[in-house]
Amino acid sequence: MLGLSLNVAMEASATLPRFTLGRVFTEWSLAPIPFVVTVWAAGLYLLGVRVLHQRGDRWPVGRTVAFVGVGLGAFYFATASGLGAYDLTLLSVHMVQHMVLAMVVPLALALGAPVTLALRTLPPRPRRWLLSLLHSRVAKVLSFPPLTLLLYVVSPWALYFSGWYDASLHSAYVHEMMHLHLVVVGTLFFWPLMGIDPVPGRVGYPARMLIVVLTLPFHAFLGVTIMAQQNLIGHDWYPALHAGPMGAWLPDPHDDQHLAGGILWGSGDLVGLVFFGVLFAQWVRSSMREAAREDRRLDLLEARQRGGSADG
């Protein structure tokens, strides 16, 4: 069902019980698009890991856990658990889902280094195709840090302060595409900054840290704006739900919107700080590896000089 009218949505969610934290873990559904995307992506990744193991190569377990367990697991959890069941009913629940899809999922997928895995396991011809794609002008544009930062910052404003969010409430297709959009935009932003995969657009660690710092006020400003907004996001959608069977337990739409803005503010800063910490740890490890390489180079140079002196 691609079109989802207000009346149909109200009938579909009329049986939803009062929302509690426990409902997030008990109200599961088999959402077709998230299920197919999750199974397909996890299958390809695990197949690549198996190919490496069969030829005797190692692949870090942490990367597999990050991509399959955390990244794809968080994606399916956000769209098929109670977060997905109540995201049309409570804006605050949708906002939790938003932050998981836009920040947690892309960060974990980037840490899984799937491009590196593909380059190590694909047959020669598909590998050449992937390398051509990575070196294409389109890839360079889409991974240009100022552009990805702009997309990442502007996208939520366009979502909540245009007709886009309203359309996602009335159409199941637009709703699912919004979920994928959040992941894609987050991925374009996080992937070059993580520096694991050989993707274009990679900049030095100081520039990456600066870009992350620039995103922190954005979440706070957007969250405060939503909290102070007098007009309801979604317009008549949430008030109309009060006329149905759920009206007995649904919170006031303005109160729920205020909570949603607070969730965006707090969780955005929290995940941003986590990302900052991960990036800083990568920087430290990279500096230590570079120092070790320089020490080995100096030791080798000194050994050669000693050998030359002895021969003399």
C-alpha positions as CSV (number, residue, x, y, z in Angstrom):
1,M,0.0,0.0,0.0
2,L,1.7,3.1,-1.2
3,G,-0.9,5.8,-0.4
4,L,-1.8,6.1,3.2
5,S,-4.6,8.5,4.1
6,L,-5.2,9.9,7.5
7,N,-8.3,7.8,8.1
8,V,-6.5,4.6,7.0
9,A,-3.6,5.4,9.2
10,M,-5.8,6.0,12.2
11,E,-7.6,2.7,11.6
12,A,-4.3,0.9,11.3
13,S,-2.9,2.3,14.5
14,A,-6.2,2.2,16.5
15,T,-5.1,-1.0,18.2
16,L,-1.8,0.5,19.5
17,P,-1.8,0.4,23.3
18,R,-0.5,3.3,25.4
19,F,3.1,4.0,24.5
20,T,5.8,3.0,27.0
21,L,9.5,2.3,26.8
22,G,8.7,-1.4,26.9
23,R,6.6,-1.1,23.8
24,V,9.7,-0.1,21.8
25,F,10.9,-3.7,22.3
26,T,7.6,-5.6,22.0
27,E,5.7,-3.9,19.1
28,W,7.5,-5.5,16.2
29,S,6.4,-5.6,12.5
30,L,7.8,-7.1,9.4
31,A,8.4,-3.9,7.4
32,P,9.1,-5.1,3.8
33,I,11.6,-2.4,2.6
34,P,13.7,-2.3,5.8
35,F,13.7,-6.2,6.0
36,V,14.9,-6.5,2.4
37,V,17.5,-3.8,2.7
38,T,18.9,-5.3,5.9
39,V,19.0,-8.9,4.8
40,W,20.5,-8.0,1.4
41,A,23.2,-5.7,2.8
42,A,24.1,-8.1,5.7
43,G,24.3,-11.0,3.3
44,L,26.6,-9.3,0.9
45,Y,28.9,-8.1,3.7
46,L,29.1,-11.5,5.4
47,L,29.7,-13.2,2.0
48,G,32.7,-10.9,1.5
49,V,34.0,-11.8,5.0
50,R,33.6,-15.5,4.2
51,V,35.6,-15.1,1.0
52,L,38.5,-13.5,2.9
53,H,38.5,-16.3,5.5
54,Q,38.4,-19.0,2.9
55,R,41.6,-17.7,1.3
56,G,43.3,-17.3,4.6
57,D,43.0,-13.5,5.0
58,R,41.9,-11.8,8.2
59,W,39.1,-9.3,8.6
60,P,38.7,-7.4,11.9
61,V,35.8,-8.7,13.9
62,G,35.1,-5.2,15.1
63,R,34.3,-4.0,11.6
64,T,31.8,-6.9,11.1
65,V,30.1,-6.1,14.4
66,A,30.0,-2.4,13.5
67,F,28.5,-2.9,10.0
68,V,26.1,-5.8,10.6
69,G,25.4,-5.7,14.3
70,V,25.3,-2.0,15.0
71,G,24.7,-0.4,11.7
72,L,22.2,-2.7,10.0
73,G,20.8,-3.8,13.4
74,A,20.1,-0.2,14.4
75,F,18.5,0.4,11.0
76,Y,16.1,-2.5,11.3
77,F,15.4,-1.7,14.9
78,A,14.5,1.9,14.1
79,T,12.1,1.0,11.4
80,A,10.6,-2.4,12.5
81,S,10.5,-2.2,16.3
82,G,8.2,-0.1,18.4
83,L,9.9,3.0,17.0
84,G,8.5,2.1,13.6
85,A,5.1,1.2,15.1
86,Y,4.6,4.6,16.9
87,D,6.5,6.9,14.5
88,L,3.3,8.0,12.9
89,T,1.6,8.5,16.2
90,L,4.1,10.4,18.3
91,L,6.5,13.0,16.9
92,S,8.8,12.4,19.9
93,V,9.1,8.7,18.9
94,H,9.8,9.7,15.3
95,M,12.5,12.0,16.5
96,V,14.3,9.2,18.2
97,Q,14.0,7.2,15.0
98,H,15.4,10.1,13.1
99,M,18.5,10.4,15.2
100,V,19.2,6.7,15.0
101,L,18.9,6.7,11.2
102,A,20.8,9.9,10.6
103,M,23.7,9.5,13.0
104,V,24.0,6.0,14.6
105,V,23.4,4.0,11.5
106,P,25.8,5.9,9.2
107,L,28.5,6.1,11.8
108,A,28.4,2.3,12.3
109,L,28.3,1.6,8.6
110,A,31.3,3.7,8.0
111,L,33.3,2.0,10.7
112,G,32.5,-1.3,9.0
113,A,34.6,-0.3,5.9
114,P,32.4,-2.1,3.3
115,V,34.2,-0.5,0.4
116,T,37.6,-1.9,1.6
117,L,36.0,-5.3,2.0
118,A,34.5,-5.1,-1.5
119,L,37.8,-4.1,-3.1
120,R,39.5,-7.1,-1.4
121,T,36.9,-9.7,-2.4
122,L,35.2,-8.6,-5.7
123,P,36.3,-10.3,-9.0
124,P,38.5,-8.2,-11.3
125,R,35.9,-6.7,-13.5
126,P,33.4,-5.6,-10.7
127,R,36.4,-4.3,-8.8
128,R,37.5,-2.1,-11.7
129,W,33.9,-0.8,-11.9
130,L,34.0,0.1,-8.2
131,L,37.4,1.8,-8.6
132,S,36.1,3.8,-11.6
133,L,33.1,4.8,-9.5
134,L,35.3,5.9,-6.6
135,H,37.5,8.0,-8.9
136,S,34.5,9.5,-10.9
137,R,33.6,13.1,-10.8
138,V,30.2,12.3,-9.2
139,A,31.9,10.5,-6.3
140,K,34.2,13.4,-5.8
141,V,31.3,15.9,-5.7
142,L,29.1,13.8,-3.4
143,S,32.0,13.3,-1.0
144,F,33.2,17.0,-1.0
145,P,33.1,17.8,2.8
146,P,31.6,21.4,2.5
147,L,28.8,20.0,0.3
148,T,28.1,17.0,2.6
149,L,28.1,19.3,5.6
150,L,25.6,21.5,3.9
151,L,23.3,18.6,2.9
152,Y,23.5,17.2,6.4
153,V,22.6,20.5,8.0
154,V,19.9,21.6,5.6
155,S,18.1,18.3,5.2
156,P,16.3,18.2,8.6
157,W,15.2,21.9,8.1
158,A,13.8,21.0,4.7
159,L,12.1,17.9,6.2
160,Y,10.3,19.6,9.1
161,F,9.6,23.0,7.7
162,S,8.3,22.1,4.3
163,G,5.6,19.9,3.0
164,W,7.9,16.9,3.0
165,Y,7.2,15.6,6.5
166,D,3.4,16.0,5.9
167,A,3.8,13.9,2.7
168,S,5.6,11.2,4.7
169,L,2.6,11.0,7.1
170,H,0.1,10.5,4.3
171,S,2.2,8.1,2.0
172,A,3.8,4.9,3.1
173,Y,6.1,5.1,0.1
174,V,7.3,8.7,1.0
175,H,7.6,7.5,4.6
176,E,10.0,4.7,3.7
177,M,12.0,6.9,1.3
178,M,12.4,9.4,4.1
179,H,14.0,6.7,6.2
180,L,16.4,5.8,3.4
181,H,17.1,9.5,2.8
182,L,18.2,10.1,6.4
183,V,20.6,7.1,6.1
184,V,22.0,8.2,2.8
185,V,22.6,11.8,3.7
186,G,24.2,10.7,7.0
187,T,26.4,8.3,5.1
188,L,27.6,10.9,2.7
189,F,28.6,13.1,5.6
190,F,30.2,10.5,7.9
191,W,32.0,8.2,5.3
192,P,34.8,10.6,4.2
193,L,35.3,11.8,7.7
194,M,35.9,8.3,9.2
195,G,38.9,7.8,6.9
196,I,38.7,3.9,6.9
197,D,37.5,3.3,3.3
198,P,39.5,4.7,0.3
199,V,36.8,7.2,-0.7
200,P,37.3,10.6,-2.2
201,G,36.8,13.7,-0.2
202,R,39.0,12.7,2.6
203,V,40.6,15.6,4.5
204,G,43.2,15.8,7.3
205,Y,42.2,15.0,10.9
206,P,42.2,18.7,12.0
207,A,39.7,19.6,9.2
208,R,37.5,16.6,10.2
209,M,37.5,17.6,13.8
210,L,36.5,21.1,12.8
211,I,33.6,19.8,10.6
212,V,32.3,17.7,13.5
213,V,32.5,20.7,15.9
214,L,30.5,22.8,13.3
215,T,27.6,20.2,13.4
216,L,27.1,20.5,17.2
217,P,25.4,23.9,17.4
218,F,23.2,22.9,14.4
219,H,21.3,20.2,16.4
220,A,20.9,22.5,19.3
221,F,19.5,25.3,17.2
222,L,17.1,23.1,15.3
223,G,15.9,21.4,18.5
224,V,15.3,24.7,20.2
225,T,13.5,26.0,17.1
226,I,11.1,23.0,17.1
227,M,10.5,23.4,20.8
228,A,9.6,27.0,20.4
229,Q,7.5,26.4,17.2
230,Q,3.8,27.4,17.8
231,N,2.6,25.7,14.6
232,L,2.4,22.0,14.8
233,I,4.7,19.9,12.6
234,G,2.4,17.7,10.6
235,H,-0.4,20.3,11.0
236,D,-3.7,18.5,11.5
237,W,-2.3,14.9,11.6
238,Y,-1.6,14.6,15.4
239,P,-4.7,16.5,16.6
240,A,-6.8,14.3,14.4
241,L,-5.4,11.2,16.1
242,H,-6.9,12.5,19.3
243,A,-10.4,12.0,17.9
244,G,-9.8,8.3,17.6
245,P,-9.4,5.5,20.1
246,M,-5.9,6.5,21.0
247,G,-7.1,10.0,22.2
248,A,-7.4,8.7,25.7
249,W,-3.7,8.3,26.2
250,L,-2.1,10.5,23.5
251,P,-0.2,13.5,25.0
252,D,-1.0,17.0,23.9
253,P,0.6,17.5,20.4
254,H,2.3,20.7,21.5
255,D,3.8,19.0,24.5
256,D,4.9,16.1,22.4
257,Q,6.5,18.4,19.9
258,H,8.3,20.2,22.7
259,L,9.7,16.8,23.8
260,A,10.7,16.0,20.2
261,G,12.7,19.1,20.0
262,G,14.5,18.4,23.3
263,I,15.3,14.8,22.0
264,L,16.8,16.3,18.8
265,W,18.9,18.8,20.8
266,G,20.2,16.4,23.5
267,S,20.8,13.3,21.4
268,G,22.3,15.2,18.5
269,D,25.0,16.7,20.8
270,L,25.5,13.4,22.5
271,V,26.1,11.4,19.3
272,G,28.2,14.2,17.9
273,L,30.5,14.0,20.9
274,V,30.7,10.3,20.5
275,F,31.7,10.8,16.9
276,F,34.2,13.4,18.0
277,G,35.7,10.9,20.4
278,V,35.9,8.1,17.7
279,L,37.6,10.5,15.3
280,F,40.1,11.7,18.0
281,A,41.0,8.0,18.8
282,Q,41.6,7.4,15.1
283,W,43.8,10.5,14.9
284,V,45.9,9.2,17.9
285,R,46.2,5.7,16.4
286,S,47.2,7.2,13.0
287,S,49.8,9.4,14.6
288,M,51.2,6.4,16.5
289,R,51.5,4.4,13.3
290,E,53.2,7.2,11.5
291,A,55.6,7.6,14.4
292,A,56.4,3.9,14.3
293,R,57.0,4.0,10.6
294,E,59.3,7.0,11.0
295,D,61.2,5.1,13.8
296,R,61.7,2.1,11.5
297,R,62.9,4.3,8.7
298,L,65.4,6.0,10.9
299,D,66.6,2.7,12.3
300,L,67.1,1.3,8.8
301,L,68.9,4.4,7.7
302,E,71.2,4.3,10.7
303,A,71.9,0.6,10.1
304,R,72.8,1.3,6.5
305,Q,75.1,4.1,7.6
306,R,76.9,1.8,10.1
307,G,77.2,-0.8,7.5
308,G,78.8,1.7,5.1
309,S,81.2,2.9,7.7
310,A,82.3,-0.7,8.6
311,D,83.0,-1.4,4.9
312,G,85.1,1.7,4.7
